[in-house]
């Protein structure tokens, strides 16, 4: 489960941001996780709750937003959110797609005190 190493890196980022902003505690961590990121949100949440003890995130709430796959069509120029994992443009049925969002994981916001 690579979610544990992801959480360790996330907690380190939170510590750095807290230090840089002279905060003593992080109260909320907001993430955006793409459905194609390879990260399992429930496992990540469990790992976060397990490893946040005795860190600046000890009292933090993890808020995860799931990002669907957003593609742009090279044939017709349409941008679409895929409702299912069928890599075909919903507008023109072309297979010439470029993935614009839904593949990554991003730290979107921290709330600190």
HELIX and SHEET records of a PDB file:
HELIX    1   1 UNK A    3  UNK A   20  1                                  18    
HELIX    2   2 UNK A   41  UNK A   51  1                                  11    
SHEET    1   A 3 UNK A  61  UNK A  67  0                                        
SHEET    2   A 3 UNK A  26  UNK A  34  1                                        
SHEET    3   A 3 UNK A 105  UNK A 112 -1                                        
SHEET    1   B 3 UNK A  79  UNK A  81  0                                        
SHEET    2   B 3 UNK A  70  UNK A  73 -1                                        
SHEET    3   B 3 UNK A  97  UNK A 101 -1                                        
END                                                                             
